[in-house]
Amino acid sequence: MIAYDLDGVLVADLDYAVLLTKYSAEEIAVIRSYMSPIFKPSVPYIIITGRPDFEFDSSYTWLCRYFSESEKPIEFFHFNPDWERAADYKIMVLNTHPMIDIFYESDETQVELIRKKLTTECRIIWWQNFLRNHNIMEI
């Protein structure tokens, strides 16, 4: 099974910490809910996001707005209690779901953190590096 990070893979990544200096968390959630997807997987997939858990409703609204029923993920892991510890949340999800064979992560630092603490055979792939070496139509 393939899993994808949400921000930076399916939708453009916003620097949450920088945005918090100008907008409230609620305003950021609204901004994110209107961003068009930049990638839609063509095979069954899972989303694992480090977004804060209180953004679940707006993230799910976004998913429903831009993805048809057949395009939606089979699972949507979006229950991170601490946005500053996104990698730890993703590690927990990956370590408790060994059926995930590949996880595409947008943040290079998180890729390294996840690889160090992963206890499954899941391959962690840095999305930007993957795109440099593959045509998006191949995915």
ChimeraX commands (.cxc) that place a marker at each C-alpha (Angstrom):
marker #1 position 0.00,0.00,0.00 radius 0.5
marker #1 position 1.20,3.51,-0.83 radius 0.5
marker #1 position 0.80,6.46,1.53 radius 0.5
marker #1 position 1.32,10.14,0.81 radius 0.5
marker #1 position 1.96,13.21,2.89 radius 0.5
marker #1 position -0.79,15.77,2.28 radius 0.5
marker #1 position 1.02,19.11,2.24 radius 0.5
marker #1 position 3.76,19.28,-0.34 radius 0.5
marker #1 position 2.54,16.20,-2.21 radius 0.5
marker #1 position -1.22,16.42,-2.84 radius 0.5
marker #1 position -1.46,20.17,-2.23 radius 0.5
marker #1 position 1.14,22.95,-2.09 radius 0.5
marker #1 position 2.97,23.18,1.21 radius 0.5
marker #1 position 2.54,26.31,3.33 radius 0.5
marker #1 position 4.97,27.21,6.09 radius 0.5
marker #1 position 2.63,26.87,9.08 radius 0.5
marker #1 position 4.98,28.56,11.55 radius 0.5
marker #1 position 5.38,31.60,9.29 radius 0.5
marker #1 position 1.64,31.79,8.61 radius 0.5
marker #1 position 0.93,31.77,12.35 radius 0.5
marker #1 position 2.78,35.08,12.62 radius 0.5
marker #1 position 0.14,36.68,10.37 radius 0.5
marker #1 position -3.01,34.56,10.66 radius 0.5
marker #1 position -4.90,32.59,13.27 radius 0.5
marker #1 position -4.99,28.81,13.08 radius 0.5
marker #1 position -8.63,29.05,12.00 radius 0.5
marker #1 position -7.76,31.44,9.16 radius 0.5
marker #1 position -4.97,29.12,7.98 radius 0.5
marker #1 position -7.44,26.22,7.91 radius 0.5
marker #1 position -9.78,28.27,5.70 radius 0.5
marker #1 position -6.91,29.23,3.37 radius 0.5
marker #1 position -5.88,25.60,3.03 radius 0.5
marker #1 position -9.45,24.46,2.37 radius 0.5
marker #1 position -9.52,26.42,-0.93 radius 0.5
marker #1 position -6.15,25.38,-2.34 radius 0.5
marker #1 position -6.38,23.23,-5.48 radius 0.5
marker #1 position -4.67,19.85,-5.45 radius 0.5
marker #1 position -1.38,19.55,-7.32 radius 0.5
marker #1 position -1.45,15.73,-7.52 radius 0.5
marker #1 position -4.15,13.06,-7.43 radius 0.5
marker #1 position -3.00,9.45,-7.08 radius 0.5
marker #1 position -4.44,7.02,-9.60 radius 0.5
marker #1 position -4.16,3.92,-7.40 radius 0.5
marker #1 position -5.63,3.16,-3.94 radius 0.5
marker #1 position -3.70,5.13,-1.33 radius 0.5
marker #1 position -3.56,6.45,2.23 radius 0.5
marker #1 position -2.93,10.02,3.40 radius 0.5
marker #1 position -0.80,10.66,6.48 radius 0.5
marker #1 position -0.65,14.33,7.38 radius 0.5
marker #1 position 1.10,16.18,10.15 radius 0.5
marker #1 position -1.55,18.91,10.15 radius 0.5
marker #1 position -2.95,19.64,13.60 radius 0.5
marker #1 position -5.92,17.49,14.55 radius 0.5
marker #1 position -8.20,20.53,15.00 radius 0.5
marker #1 position -7.91,21.10,11.22 radius 0.5
marker #1 position -9.48,17.73,10.40 radius 0.5
marker #1 position -12.90,19.15,9.45 radius 0.5
marker #1 position -11.48,21.74,7.05 radius 0.5
marker #1 position -9.05,19.19,5.58 radius 0.5
marker #1 position -11.84,16.70,5.04 radius 0.5
marker #1 position -13.98,19.43,3.46 radius 0.5
marker #1 position -11.07,20.15,1.10 radius 0.5
marker #1 position -10.82,16.46,0.24 radius 0.5
marker #1 position -14.55,16.28,-0.52 radius 0.5
marker #1 position -14.41,19.48,-2.58 radius 0.5
marker #1 position -11.60,18.34,-4.88 radius 0.5
marker #1 position -11.70,14.52,-4.89 radius 0.5
marker #1 position -14.54,12.34,-6.15 radius 0.5
marker #1 position -15.51,9.29,-4.09 radius 0.5
marker #1 position -13.34,7.06,-6.30 radius 0.5
marker #1 position -10.36,9.43,-5.91 radius 0.5
marker #1 position -10.45,9.65,-2.11 radius 0.5
marker #1 position -7.92,7.78,0.04 radius 0.5
marker #1 position -8.87,4.51,1.66 radius 0.5
marker #1 position -7.64,5.95,4.98 radius 0.5
marker #1 position -6.95,9.51,6.12 radius 0.5
marker #1 position -4.65,9.79,9.15 radius 0.5
marker #1 position -5.14,13.33,10.43 radius 0.5
marker #1 position -5.04,13.18,14.22 radius 0.5
marker #1 position -1.74,14.86,15.07 radius 0.5
marker #1 position -2.03,16.53,18.49 radius 0.5
marker #1 position 1.11,18.69,18.02 radius 0.5
marker #1 position 1.88,20.27,14.62 radius 0.5
marker #1 position 5.49,20.89,15.71 radius 0.5
marker #1 position 6.00,17.13,16.04 radius 0.5
marker #1 position 4.58,16.06,12.69 radius 0.5
marker #1 position 7.33,13.50,12.05 radius 0.5
marker #1 position 6.61,11.75,15.37 radius 0.5
marker #1 position 2.94,11.43,14.44 radius 0.5
marker #1 position 3.82,10.01,11.02 radius 0.5
marker #1 position 6.28,7.56,12.62 radius 0.5
marker #1 position 3.56,6.36,14.99 radius 0.5
marker #1 position 1.13,5.82,12.09 radius 0.5
marker #1 position 3.70,4.02,9.95 radius 0.5
marker #1 position 4.92,1.83,12.81 radius 0.5
marker #1 position 1.36,0.73,13.62 radius 0.5
marker #1 position 0.33,0.11,10.00 radius 0.5
marker #1 position 2.86,-2.33,8.52 radius 0.5
marker #1 position 0.71,-2.77,5.39 radius 0.5
marker #1 position 2.11,0.57,4.17 radius 0.5
marker #1 position 5.00,-0.31,1.87 radius 0.5
marker #1 position 5.92,3.17,0.60 radius 0.5
marker #1 position 5.43,6.61,2.12 radius 0.5
marker #1 position 6.08,9.74,0.05 radius 0.5
marker #1 position 7.04,12.64,2.33 radius 0.5
marker #1 position 7.51,16.23,1.17 radius 0.5
marker #1 position 9.90,17.42,3.87 radius 0.5
marker #1 position 13.50,16.19,3.60 radius 0.5
marker #1 position 14.17,16.65,7.33 radius 0.5
marker #1 position 11.10,14.59,8.21 radius 0.5
marker #1 position 12.23,11.89,5.76 radius 0.5
marker #1 position 15.45,11.45,7.73 radius 0.5
marker #1 position 13.70,11.53,11.13 radius 0.5
marker #1 position 11.13,8.97,10.02 radius 0.5
marker #1 position 13.78,6.65,8.54 radius 0.5
marker #1 position 15.71,6.68,11.83 radius 0.5
marker #1 position 12.72,5.66,13.98 radius 0.5
marker #1 position 10.81,3.39,11.62 radius 0.5
marker #1 position 10.34,-0.19,12.80 radius 0.5
marker #1 position 8.65,-1.53,9.66 radius 0.5
marker #1 position 9.94,-2.31,6.17 radius 0.5
marker #1 position 8.22,0.77,4.70 radius 0.5
marker #1 position 10.32,2.73,2.20 radius 0.5
marker #1 position 10.34,6.46,2.95 radius 0.5
marker #1 position 10.80,8.51,-0.19 radius 0.5
marker #1 position 11.43,12.22,-0.36 radius 0.5
marker #1 position 8.82,13.47,-2.84 radius 0.5
marker #1 position 10.91,16.23,-4.45 radius 0.5
marker #1 position 13.80,13.87,-5.09 radius 0.5
marker #1 position 11.40,11.33,-6.55 radius 0.5
marker #1 position 9.95,13.96,-8.92 radius 0.5
marker #1 position 13.42,14.93,-10.13 radius 0.5
marker #1 position 13.94,11.35,-11.31 radius 0.5
marker #1 position 10.46,10.42,-12.59 radius 0.5
marker #1 position 7.75,11.77,-14.82 radius 0.5
marker #1 position 4.63,12.57,-12.78 radius 0.5
marker #1 position 2.59,10.65,-15.38 radius 0.5
marker #1 position 4.41,7.45,-14.34 radius 0.5
marker #1 position 2.99,7.53,-10.83 radius 0.5
marker link #1:1,2 radius 0.2
marker link #1:2,3 radius 0.2
marker link #1:3,4 radius 0.2
marker link #1:4,5 radius 0.2
marker link #1:5,6 radius 0.2
marker link #1:6,7 radius 0.2
marker link #1:7,8 radius 0.2
marker link #1:8,9 radius 0.2
marker link #1:9,10 radius 0.2
marker link #1:10,11 radius 0.2
marker link #1:11,12 radius 0.2
marker link #1:12,13 radius 0.2
marker link #1:13,14 radius 0.2
marker link #1:14,15 radius 0.2
marker link #1:15,16 radius 0.2
marker link #1:16,17 radius 0.2
marker link #1:17,18 radius 0.2
marker link #1:18,19 radius 0.2
marker link #1:19,20 radius 0.2
marker link #1:20,21 radius 0.2
marker link #1:21,22 radius 0.2
marker link #1:22,23 radius 0.2
marker link #1:23,24 radius 0.2
marker link #1:24,25 radius 0.2
marker link #1:25,26 radius 0.2
marker link #1:26,27 radius 0.2
marker link #1:27,28 radius 0.2
marker link #1:28,29 radius 0.2
marker link #1:29,30 radius 0.2
marker link #1:30,31 radius 0.2
marker link #1:31,32 radius 0.2
marker link #1:32,33 radius 0.2
marker link #1:33,34 radius 0.2
marker link #1:34,35 radius 0.2
marker link #1:35,36 radius 0.2
marker link #1:36,37 radius 0.2
marker link #1:37,38 radius 0.2
marker link #1:38,39 radius 0.2
marker link #1:39,40 radius 0.2
marker link #1:40,41 radius 0.2
marker link #1:41,42 radius 0.2
marker link #1:42,43 radius 0.2
marker link #1:43,44 radius 0.2
marker link #1:44,45 radius 0.2
marker link #1:45,46 radius 0.2
marker link #1:46,47 radius 0.2
marker link #1:47,48 radius 0.2
marker link #1:48,49 radius 0.2
marker link #1:49,50 radius 0.2
marker link #1:50,51 radius 0.2
marker link #1:51,52 radius 0.2
marker link #1:52,53 radius 0.2
marker link #1:53,54 radius 0.2
marker link #1:54,55 radius 0.2
marker link #1:55,56 radius 0.2
marker link #1:56,57 radius 0.2
marker link #1:57,58 radius 0.2
marker link #1:58,59 radius 0.2
marker link #1:59,60 radius 0.2
marker link #1:60,61 radius 0.2
marker link #1:61,62 radius 0.2
marker link #1:62,63 radius 0.2
marker link #1:63,64 radius 0.2
marker link #1:64,65 radius 0.2
marker link #1:65,66 radius 0.2
marker link #1:66,67 radius 0.2
marker link #1:67,68 radius 0.2
marker link #1:68,69 radius 0.2
marker link #1:69,70 radius 0.2
marker link #1:70,71 radius 0.2
marker link #1:71,72 radius 0.2
marker link #1:72,73 radius 0.2
marker link #1:73,74 radius 0.2
marker link #1:74,75 radius 0.2
marker link #1:75,76 radius 0.2
marker link #1:76,77 radius 0.2
marker link #1:77,78 radius 0.2
marker link #1:78,79 radius 0.2
marker link #1:79,80 radius 0.2
marker link #1:80,81 radius 0.2
marker link #1:81,82 radius 0.2
marker link #1:82,83 radius 0.2
marker link #1:83,84 radius 0.2
marker link #1:84,85 radius 0.2
marker link #1:85,86 radius 0.2
marker link #1:86,87 radius 0.2
marker link #1:87,88 radius 0.2
marker link #1:88,89 radius 0.2
marker link #1:89,90 radius 0.2
marker link #1:90,91 radius 0.2
marker link #1:91,92 radius 0.2
marker link #1:92,93 radius 0.2
marker link #1:93,94 radius 0.2
marker link #1:94,95 radius 0.2
marker link #1:95,96 radius 0.2
marker link #1:96,97 radius 0.2
marker link #1:97,98 radius 0.2
marker link #1:98,99 radius 0.2
marker link #1:99,100 radius 0.2
marker link #1:100,101 radius 0.2
marker link #1:101,102 radius 0.2
marker link #1:102,103 radius 0.2
marker link #1:103,104 radius 0.2
marker link #1:104,105 radius 0.2
marker link #1:105,106 radius 0.2
marker link #1:106,107 radius 0.2
marker link #1:107,108 radius 0.2
marker link #1:108,109 radius 0.2
marker link #1:109,110 radius 0.2
marker link #1:110,111 radius 0.2
marker link #1:111,112 radius 0.2
marker link #1:112,113 radius 0.2
marker link #1:113,114 radius 0.2
marker link #1:114,115 radius 0.2
marker link #1:115,116 radius 0.2
marker link #1:116,117 radius 0.2
marker link #1:117,118 radius 0.2
marker link #1:118,119 radius 0.2
marker link #1:119,120 radius 0.2
marker link #1:120,121 radius 0.2
marker link #1:121,122 radius 0.2
marker link #1:122,123 radius 0.2
marker link #1:123,124 radius 0.2
marker link #1:124,125 radius 0.2
marker link #1:125,126 radius 0.2
marker link #1:126,127 radius 0.2
marker link #1:127,128 radius 0.2
marker link #1:128,129 radius 0.2
marker link #1:129,130 radius 0.2
marker link #1:130,131 radius 0.2
marker link #1:131,132 radius 0.2
marker link #1:132,133 radius 0.2
marker link #1:133,134 radius 0.2
marker link #1:134,135 radius 0.2
marker link #1:135,136 radius 0.2
marker link #1:136,137 radius 0.2
marker link #1:137,138 radius 0.2
marker link #1:138,139 radius 0.2
view
